[in-house]
Amino acid sequence: MYTKSNTSSLIIEMNATLDDDKETLENIRSSAKKFFHRYILLMIFIIGILLVLSFSYYAYTSYNDENEKFYYLKKIIGKGLYLSNATVFVINFLIIAIIFPVCRTFNTFIHKTFNRIFPYFSAIYMEKLKVVHQVFALSLIYISFIHIALHFTNAINFIKNYDAHHKDINWSRGHDDNVFRLMFLTPVGFSGWTMVGCLIIMWIFSSRQMRNYFYNSFMGIHYIFFLFFIMLYYHPLSDVIKYQDNVKDSPPICDIYKRRDNETHAKEYMEKYCKSEPKFTAGRKNFWIWPTITLVVFFLDHLIRYFKRFFSPMKLVEVTLPTRNSIFLTFKINDNIALRPGQYILLQCENISTIEWHPFFITDFVIEPRKTIFTLAITVRGDWTCELYEKLFELKMYSEKSNKRKSNRSRRKYRATARKLNFIFDGPYSNHMESILSREHVVLIGQGIGITPFISIFNYVMKSTQPTIALKRIHLVWIARDIKQFTLFLSTLCELTQMFWDENKPDKFEVRFYLISSKRQSMFMDNYFCDDDGSFCSPEELFGNDAEFIMSRIYVDSPNWNFLFNYYTSLYGNKPIYVYSCGSKSLNKDVRKACCKYNKHRFNFRFIHEAFS
C-alpha cells in the first residue's frame, strides 16, 4: 500500500516530469522560431527554385500536342532534355534575381514601401541583402555545374543515339564523334565554359580574404559579368535544341509505322496522314528577354544614381579631426534631400581613387529650404582613410595658417587646396537601423565607430517634434578599445540624457561605457588614464565638463551579457525587445548567442545587426 509520503513523492516526481516535458517543448518551439526567423528568406528562395524546376519539368513532360514536337529529340537524349531545360529556367530566374539585392535604389524603394506594413521583415530583408546576393550567386554556380553535367550526358547520348535518318536534328557528326569536341570546341561549349569561368573568378575574388587584401580587385573584377552576358546572348545561337515544326503533316507516329511498312494498316495511315518528311528548326528564340531584364534594371539603377549625384553636387564646409584616428566631415548640398536617421551614403574622394566607394552612416543632418547639411564620422583604419586623413590634415594646417596671417594670399591658397579635394556622394540609402524609431524598447550595442548609426537616431530624437516616434526606453552599450573614442559623441549622449531629465523621464535613456583593451593605455591608475604616449591625464582633462557623466557609467571590462540580459528581462518580461548590434563579427556572434539563449526561456529578444565590412 502507498503511504502518504510515497504519494506526495510520486506527485512531486510527476510534476517534475511534466516541467521537464514543458521545458523540452518550449526549447523545441524556441529553436523552430529561431530557425524560421533566421532562414525565412532562404526557405522562400528554395521553395521558389523548386517551383521553377517543377513548372519547367512539367511543361516539357506533359502529354499534349506541344510535347510531340520534341519526339525525335527525346529519342536521342531521353529525359536529359527535360532536366537540362528545367535548369535553364532556374538559371534565367537567378540571373534576374541576383541583380536586385545590389540595386540600392530598388532596395530603398522596397524599404519605404513595406516598412510601415511589415517593419520587422523589412528590417530583416535590409539586413540580409548581402547574404541574399551571395546565396543567389552560389546557387547560380551550382546550377550551372548541374547544367554542364546534364549537357555532358546529352553529348554522350547524341553520339550514342545518332539519328542517321534525320541528320538535321543531330548535334554530333556521327557515332565516331568526340565528347571533348562537343563540350569544348563547339560554340555552345566554348561560350558555356567561358560563362562558368567568369562565375568562378568572381566567386574567388568575393571571398573574405580577397576582399580584405584586394578590395579594388574585388570591386573591379565584378565587371567581368559584362563578358558573362555577352556569352549568355551567344550561347543559345548554336541551335542544339531543335524540334519538329510540321507535326500536323508528319506526326511522330509516322516514325513508328515506317518500321511496320509491311502492315496494311500502317500503309493506309501513312498515305493518309504522313504527307511529308519531318522538318526541324530551333524556332523563335526568346532567351534574350532574361538577361535584358537584368541589364535594364542594372543600368536604370546606375542611371538614377548618376543623375542624383549630377544634380546634387556637394561641398565640404567643415573638417574636424578630434583624434589621430577619427575624422568628422560636414557637407552642404544646395538641394533638399530626403534624409532619415539610420541611413548611409557612399563616399568617393577623386583625389584618392575614382573607383572606390566607401559606406558611412550619417551622424547628423539639417534640412533647410534649398539646402541640406549632413555630417559623417570616419575612423582611420585602412589605406583609403589613412590617405584621406593626411590630405585633410594638410588642409586643416592651411586653414589655421590663413586664419593667423589674415592675408588674402594665404586665404586664396587655402581655398585652392580645399577645391583640390573633390568628393562625390551616392545616396542616401535605407538601412535596417532606420527601424529603431518604430520600436518601443531597444538595446543598442555599438563597438567603436559602430555607434554612428545610433548617434543619428539620438540627434533626430533631440530635434524632432513629431509624436510618431515610438521609442519608450533606450539602452545603449558602447564598447571601445581606446578611451578617446568615447570623447567623439560624449556631448550628444549628455544632451540626450539632460533632455529626458528635463522632461521628467530620467529612465528613458540608459548608457553604459565598456573599455576593453590588452594595452596599458586603457587601464585606470588612481583615477587617471594612461595616454598613447605614456603620459597620464585626469578624467577632467580628457572629458572636460562631461567627466562626471562618463565616470559614473564606465566599466573597464568586457560586457557581461548574462548580467545585462537578466537586467533587461527583469524590466520587460515577455515584451518584445529589439537588440541592434553594430560591430565586429565576434561581437555580433556573442550578442546573437545571448538573444537565442534567453529566447529559449520564453523571452522575446529580436536581434538585428550591422557588421563591419
C-alpha positions in Angstrom: 0.0 0.0 0.0 1.1 3.6 -0.7 1.7 5.7 2.3 1.0 9.5 2.4 4.7 10.2 2.0 5.0 7.9 -1.0 2.0 9.5 -2.7 3.4 13.0 -2.2 6.8 12.0 -3.5 5.1 10.4 -6.6 3.2 13.6 -7.2 6.4 15.6 -7.0 8.1 13.3 -9.5 5.2 13.6 -11.9 5.2 17.4 -11.6 9.0 17.4 -12.2 8.5 15.2 -15.3 5.8 17.5 -16.6 8.0 20.5 -16.0 10.8 18.8 -17.9 8.4 18.0 -20.8 7.2 21.6 -20.9 10.8 22.8 -20.9 11.7 20.4 -23.8 8.6 21.5 -25.8 9.5 25.1 -25.1 13.1 24.6 -26.3 11.8 22.9 -29.5 9.3 25.8 -30.1 12.1 28.4 -29.5 14.5 26.6 -31.8 11.9 26.3 -34.5 11.0 30.0 -34.2 14.7 30.9 -34.3 15.2 28.8 -37.4 12.2 30.3 -39.1 13.2 33.9 -38.4 16.8 33.2 -39.4 16.2 31.2 -42.6 12.9 32.5 -43.8 14.4 34.2 -46.9 16.4 31.0 -47.6 13.2 28.9 -47.3 11.3 31.2 -49.7 14.2 31.0 -52.1 14.4 27.2 -52.0 10.6 27.0 -52.5 10.9 29.4 -55.5 13.6 27.3 -57.0 11.6 24.1 -56.6 8.5 25.7 -58.1 10.5 26.9 -61.1 12.0 23.4 -61.5 8.7 21.7 -61.2 6.9 24.0 -63.6 9.6 23.8 -66.3 9.8 20.0 -65.9 6.1 19.6 -66.1 6.0 21.9 -69.2 8.3 19.5 -71.1 6.9 16.2 -69.9 3.1 16.9 -70.2 1.4 14.8 -72.8 -0.1 17.2 -75.2 0.3 18.2 -78.8 3.0 20.7 -77.9 5.2 17.9 -76.5 5.1 15.9 -79.7 7.4 18.5 -81.3 10.3 17.0 -79.2 9.6 13.4 -80.1 12.7 12.9 -82.2 15.0 14.8 -79.8 13.7 12.7 -76.9 14.6 9.6 -78.8 18.2 10.7 -78.8 18.8 12.3 -75.4 15.9 10.9 -73.4 15.0 12.7 -70.1 18.2 14.8 -70.3 16.1 17.1 -72.4 13.6 17.7 -69.5 16.3 18.2 -66.9 18.6 20.4 -68.9 15.7 22.7 -69.9 14.5 22.8 -66.3 17.9 24.0 -65.1 17.8 26.7 -67.9 14.7 28.1 -66.3 16.3 28.2 -62.9 19.4 29.9 -64.3 17.2 32.5 -66.0 15.4 33.1 -62.8 18.7 33.5 -60.9 20.1 35.8 -63.5 17.2 38.2 -62.9 17.1 37.8 -59.1 20.8 38.2 -58.5 20.8 41.9 -59.5 18.1 43.1 -57.2 20.0 42.8 -53.8 22.8 45.1 -55.2 20.4 47.7 -56.7 20.4 50.3 -53.9 17.6 52.4 -55.5 15.3 49.4 -55.7 16.0 48.3 -52.1 15.4 51.8 -50.8 12.0 51.8 -52.6 11.2 48.4 -51.2 12.1 49.6 -47.7 9.9 52.7 -48.0 7.0 50.7 -49.3 6.9 47.8 -46.9 8.5 49.3 -43.7 5.1 50.5 -42.4 3.3 47.3 -43.2 5.9 44.7 -42.3 8.6 46.6 -40.3 10.4 43.6 -38.8 10.6 41.6 -42.0 11.6 44.8 -43.9 14.5 45.2 -41.4 15.4 41.6 -41.8 15.5 41.9 -45.6 17.7 45.0 -45.5 20.0 43.2 -43.0 20.3 40.1 -45.2 20.9 41.8 -48.6 24.5 40.7 -48.9 23.6 37.2 -47.8 20.7 37.1 -50.3 23.1 38.2 -53.1 25.7 35.5 -52.0 23.0 32.8 -52.0 21.8 33.7 -55.5 25.4 33.8 -56.7 26.4 30.4 -55.2 23.1 28.9 -56.4 23.9 30.1 -59.9 27.3 28.4 -59.8 25.9 25.1 -58.5 23.0 25.1 -61.0 25.5 25.9 -63.8 27.6 22.8 -62.9 24.4 20.7 -62.8 23.6 22.1 -66.3 27.1 21.2 -67.5 26.8 17.6 -66.2 23.4 17.2 -67.9 24.9 18.5 -71.2 27.8 16.1 -70.8 25.2 13.3 -70.6 23.4 14.7 -73.6 26.6 14.8 -75.6 27.2 11.1 -74.9 23.6 10.4 -76.0 23.9 12.5 -79.1 26.9 10.3 -80.2 25.4 7.0 -79.0 21.9 7.5 -80.4 22.9 9.3 -83.6 19.8 9.5 -85.9 21.1 8.7 -89.4 17.6 9.2 -91.0 17.1 12.7 -89.7 20.6 14.3 -89.7 19.3 17.9 -89.1 18.4 17.1 -85.5 21.8 15.8 -84.5 24.3 17.8 -82.6 27.1 15.2 -83.2 28.6 14.3 -86.6 28.1 10.6 -86.1 28.8 7.6 -83.9 32.5 8.3 -84.0 32.3 11.9 -82.8 34.2 13.1 -79.7 32.6 14.2 -76.5 35.5 16.6 -75.9 34.9 18.4 -79.2 31.1 18.8 -78.4 31.8 20.1 -74.8 34.7 22.4 -75.5 35.3 23.2 -79.2 31.7 23.9 -80.3 30.2 27.4 -79.9 27.8 26.3 -77.2 30.6 24.5 -75.3 33.1 27.4 -75.6 30.5 30.0 -74.5 29.3 27.8 -71.7 32.7 27.3 -70.2 33.5 31.0 -70.6 30.5 31.9 -68.5 31.4 29.3 -65.8 34.9 30.7 -65.8 33.5 34.2 -65.2 31.4 33.0 -62.3 34.3 31.2 -60.7 36.6 34.2 -61.0 34.0 36.5 -59.4 33.4 33.9 -56.6 37.2 33.6 -55.8 37.6 37.4 -55.6 34.5 37.7 -53.5 35.9 35.6 -50.7 36.6 37.3 -47.4 40.4 37.1 -47.7 40.4 38.6 -51.2 38.0 41.4 -50.1 40.3 42.3 -47.2 43.6 42.4 -49.1 42.5 43.2 -52.7 39.3 45.3 -52.3 39.9 47.2 -55.5 40.3 43.9 -57.4 37.1 42.6 -55.8 35.1 45.6 -57.0 36.7 45.8 -60.4 36.6 42.0 -61.2 32.8 42.1 -60.8 32.5 44.0 -64.1 33.6 40.8 -65.8 29.9 40.0 -65.7 29.6 42.0 -69.0 31.6 39.2 -70.7 29.3 36.7 -69.0 26.3 38.4 -70.5 27.9 38.6 -74.0 28.4 34.8 -73.8 24.9 34.4 -72.5 23.5 36.1 -75.6 25.7 34.0 -77.8 25.2 30.6 -76.1 21.8 29.6 -77.4 22.6 30.6 -81.0 24.2 27.3 -81.8 20.7 25.6 -82.1 21.5 22.4 -80.2 17.8 22.0 -79.1 15.6 21.5 -82.2 12.0 20.5 -82.6 9.8 19.4 -85.4 7.8 22.2 -86.8 5.5 20.2 -89.2 3.8 17.8 -86.7 0.5 18.0 -88.5 1.9 16.9 -91.8 4.2 14.2 -90.2 3.0 13.1 -86.8 5.5 11.2 -84.6 3.5 8.0 -85.1 4.7 8.0 -88.7 8.1 7.1 -87.4 6.7 4.0 -85.8 4.7 3.0 -88.8 7.7 3.3 -91.1 9.1 0.3 -89.3 5.9 -1.6 -90.0 5.6 -0.8 -93.7 4.6 -4.4 -94.3 1.4 -4.0 -92.4 -1.7 -2.9 -94.3 -2.9 -0.6 -91.5 0.4 1.1 -91.4 0.5 1.8 -95.1 -3.0 3.3 -95.0 -2.2 5.5 -92.1 1.0 6.8 -93.7 -0.7 7.5 -97.0 -3.4 9.5 -95.2 -1.5 11.4 -92.5 2.2 11.3 -93.3 2.3 13.8 -96.1 5.9 14.9 -95.8 9.2 14.2 -94.1 9.9 15.7 -90.6 11.4 19.2 -90.7 13.4 20.5 -87.7 14.1 24.0 -86.5 15.3 25.8 -83.4 12.3 28.0 -83.6 11.8 31.5 -82.3 14.3 32.4 -79.7 13.2 34.5 -76.7 16.2 33.8 -74.5 17.3 37.4 -74.8 14.5 38.5 -72.5 16.1 37.3 -69.3 19.5 38.9 -69.4 17.9 42.0 -70.9 15.7 42.4 -67.9 18.8 42.2 -65.6 20.8 44.7 -67.7 17.8 47.1 -67.8 17.5 47.0 -64.0 21.2 47.4 -63.6 21.6 50.4 -65.9 18.4 52.0 -64.7 19.7 51.9 -61.1 23.0 53.3 -62.1 21.4 56.0 -64.2 19.2 57.2 -61.4 22.1 57.3 -59.0 24.2 59.2 -61.6 21.6 61.9 -62.1 21.1 62.3 -58.4 24.8 62.8 -58.0 25.0 65.1 -61.0 22.1 67.4 -60.0 23.1 67.4 -56.3 26.8 68.3 -56.0 28.1 68.7 -52.5 30.6 71.0 -50.9 32.9 70.3 -48.0 32.2 73.0 -45.4 33.9 71.8 -42.2 36.7 69.3 -41.3 37.2 68.2 -37.7 40.0 65.9 -36.6 39.1 65.2 -32.9 41.7 62.4 -32.5 44.5 60.9 -34.5 42.3 58.1 -35.9 38.9 59.8 -36.5 37.6 62.3 -39.0 34.4 64.4 -39.0 33.3 65.8 -42.3 30.4 68.2 -42.8 29.0 68.7 -46.3 26.5 71.1 -47.8 24.2 70.3 -50.7 22.2 73.1 -52.4 19.1 70.9 -52.6 16.6 69.3 -50.4 17.4 65.6 -50.0 15.1 63.1 -48.1 17.5 62.1 -45.3 16.3 59.9 -42.5 18.2 58.8 -39.3 19.9 55.4 -39.7 20.7 55.9 -43.4 24.1 55.8 -45.0 25.8 57.2 -48.1 28.6 56.1 -50.4 31.5 58.5 -50.4 34.2 58.8 -53.1 37.3 61.1 -53.0 38.5 61.6 -56.5 41.9 62.7 -55.3 42.5 59.2 -53.8 40.6 56.8 -56.1 38.0 57.1 -58.8 36.6 53.6 -58.4 36.4 53.2 -54.6 33.1 53.9 -52.9 33.0 53.6 -49.1 29.8 53.5 -47.0 29.4 55.8 -44.0 26.5 56.4 -41.7 25.1 59.9 -41.4 25.5 61.0 -37.8 23.7 64.3 -38.1 21.8 66.3 -40.7 19.9 69.6 -41.1 17.4 70.1 -43.9 16.7 73.8 -44.7 15.0 75.4 -47.6 17.1 74.5 -50.7 19.9 73.4 -48.6 20.9 70.2 -46.8 23.8 69.8 -44.4 25.0 66.5 -43.0 27.9 65.1 -41.1 29.9 61.9 -41.5 32.1 60.2 -38.9 35.1 58.2 -40.2 37.6 56.0 -38.4 41.1 55.8 -39.8 41.7 52.1 -40.2 42.7 51.4 -43.8 44.8 52.8 -46.7 42.0 54.9 -48.1 41.1 56.5 -44.8 44.8 57.0 -43.9 45.4 58.9 -47.1 42.2 60.9 -46.6 43.4 61.8 -43.1 46.7 63.1 -44.4 45.1 65.2 -47.1 42.6 66.7 -44.6 45.3 67.3 -42.0 47.2 69.3 -44.7 44.0 71.2 -45.5 43.5 72.0 -41.8 47.1 73.3 -41.5 46.5 75.6 -44.4 43.2 76.8 -42.8 44.9 77.6 -39.4 47.8 79.4 -41.1 45.4 81.5 -43.2 43.4 82.5 -40.1 46.5 83.5 -38.3 48.0 85.5 -41.1 44.7 87.1 -42.3 46.3 87.7 -45.7 44.5 87.4 -49.0 47.3 85.3 -50.4 47.0 82.6 -47.7 43.3 82.6 -48.0 43.5 82.0 -51.7 46.0 79.2 -51.1 43.6 77.6 -48.6 40.6 77.9 -51.0 42.7 76.4 -53.8 43.7 73.5 -51.6 40.1 72.9 -50.5 39.0 72.8 -54.1 41.5 70.2 -54.8 39.6 67.7 -52.6 36.7 66.6 -54.8 34.1 64.5 -53.0 31.2 62.7 -54.7 28.4 61.1 -52.7 25.9 58.4 -53.7 22.7 58.1 -51.7 21.3 58.3 -49.2 20.2 54.6 -48.9 18.0 52.9 -46.5 19.3 50.6 -43.8 17.6 48.4 -41.2 18.8 50.8 -38.5 16.0 53.1 -39.6 13.5 50.8 -37.9 14.8 51.8 -34.4 12.4 54.7 -34.2 9.4 52.4 -34.7 10.3 50.2 -31.7 9.3 50.7 -28.1 12.1 49.0 -26.2 15.6 48.9 -27.8 19.0 47.8 -26.8 21.7 49.5 -28.9 25.2 47.9 -28.9 27.9 49.7 -30.7 31.6 48.9 -30.9 34.0 51.8 -31.6 32.8 53.8 -34.6 29.8 51.4 -34.8 28.0 53.9 -32.6 27.4 56.2 -35.6 24.0 54.9 -36.7 22.7 55.3 -33.2 24.1 58.8 -32.9 22.0 59.8 -35.9 18.9 58.4 -34.1 19.8 60.4 -31.0 20.3 63.6 -32.9 16.9 63.2 -34.6 15.1 62.5 -31.3 16.5 65.7 -29.8 15.5 67.8 -32.8 12.2 66.1 -33.7 8.8 67.4 -32.5 6.9 64.6 -34.2 4.8 62.4 -32.0 5.3 59.4 -34.3 8.5 58.2 -32.6 7.5 55.0 -30.7 10.6 54.8 -28.5 9.7 54.4 -24.9 13.1 53.3 -23.5 16.6 53.1 -24.9 19.6 51.1 -23.5 22.9 52.0 -25.1 26.0 49.8 -24.7 29.2 51.4 -26.2 32.3 49.3 -26.3 35.7 50.8 -27.2 39.4 49.9 -27.1 40.6 53.4 -26.9 39.4 55.8 -24.1 39.5 58.7 -26.5 36.8 57.2 -28.7 34.3 58.0 -26.0 35.0 61.7 -26.5 33.7 61.7 -30.1 30.0 61.7 -29.2 30.0 62.2 -25.4 28.4 65.6 -25.7 25.5 64.2 -27.7 24.8 61.5 -25.1 24.9 64.1 -22.3 22.5 66.4 -24.1 20.1 63.5 -24.7 20.3 62.4 -21.1 19.7 66.0 -20.0 16.7 66.4 -22.3 15.0 63.3 -20.8 15.7 64.6 -17.3 14.1 67.9 -18.2 11.1 66.0 -19.5 10.9 64.1 -16.2 11.8 60.8 -17.9 15.2 60.0 -16.4 14.9 56.3 -17.0 14.1 56.6 -20.7 17.7 56.6 -21.7 20.4 54.5 -20.1 24.1 54.3 -21.3 26.9 52.1 -20.3 30.6 52.5 -21.5 32.9 49.5 -21.7 36.6 50.0 -22.1 38.3 46.8 -23.3 42.0 46.6 -24.3 45.0 44.5 -23.5 47.2 47.6 -23.7 48.3 49.6 -20.7 46.7 52.8 -22.1 43.2 51.5 -21.2 43.8 51.0 -17.5 42.7 53.0 -14.6 45.5 54.2 -12.4 44.4 56.1 -9.4 41.5 57.8 -11.4 44.0 58.7 -14.2 44.2 57.4 -17.7 47.4 56.3 -19.5 47.6 58.0 -22.9 49.1 56.7 -26.1 52.4 58.3 -25.4 52.6 57.0 -21.8 51.6 60.3 -20.2 48.7 60.3 -17.6 45.7 62.6 -17.8 42.8 63.1 -15.4 39.2 62.5 -16.4 38.6 66.2 -16.3 41.4 66.8 -18.8 40.1 64.2 -21.1 36.3 64.7 -20.9 36.0 68.2 -19.6 32.6 69.1 -18.1 31.3 65.6 -19.0 33.7 63.7 -16.9 31.2 63.1 -14.1 28.7 61.7 -16.6 31.0 59.1 -18.1 32.9 58.2 -14.9 29.7 57.0 -13.2 28.9 54.8 -16.2 32.2 53.4 -17.4 33.4 49.8 -16.9 37.0 48.7 -17.6 36.0 45.2 -18.7 34.1 43.3 -21.4 30.3 43.4 -21.1 28.7 40.6 -19.0 25.9 39.6 -21.4 24.3 37.3 -18.8 24.0 40.2 -16.3 22.8 42.7 -18.9 20.2 40.3 -20.4 19.0 39.3 -17.0 18.5 43.0 -16.2 16.5 43.6 -19.5 14.3 40.6 -18.8 13.5 41.9 -15.3 12.4 45.2 -16.8 10.3 44.0 -19.7 9.4 40.3 -19.2 8.0 38.8 -22.3 7.6 42.1 -24.2 9.5 42.4 -27.5 13.0 43.8 -27.0 14.8 44.7 -30.2 18.6 44.3 -29.9 20.6 46.3 -32.5 24.3 45.5 -32.8 26.8 47.3 -34.9 30.4 46.0 -34.5 32.7 43.2 -35.3 31.7 39.7 -36.3 32.7 38.3 -32.9 30.6 40.9 -31.1 27.5 40.2 -33.2 28.0 36.4 -32.7 28.1 36.9 -28.9 25.0 39.1 -28.8 23.1 36.7 -31.1 24.0 33.8 -28.9 22.8 35.7 -25.8 19.5 36.5 -27.5 18.9 32.9 -28.6 19.8 31.7 -25.0 17.1 33.9 -23.4 14.5 33.3 -26.1 14.5 29.6 -25.1 13.1 30.7 -21.8 10.1 32.5 -23.4 11.7 35.9 -23.6 11.3 37.9 -26.8 14.7 39.3 -27.9 14.8 40.1 -31.6 18.3 40.5 -33.0 19.3 42.8 -35.9 22.9 43.6 -36.7 25.2 45.6 -38.9 28.6 44.1 -39.4 31.8 45.9 -40.1 32.9 45.3 -43.7 
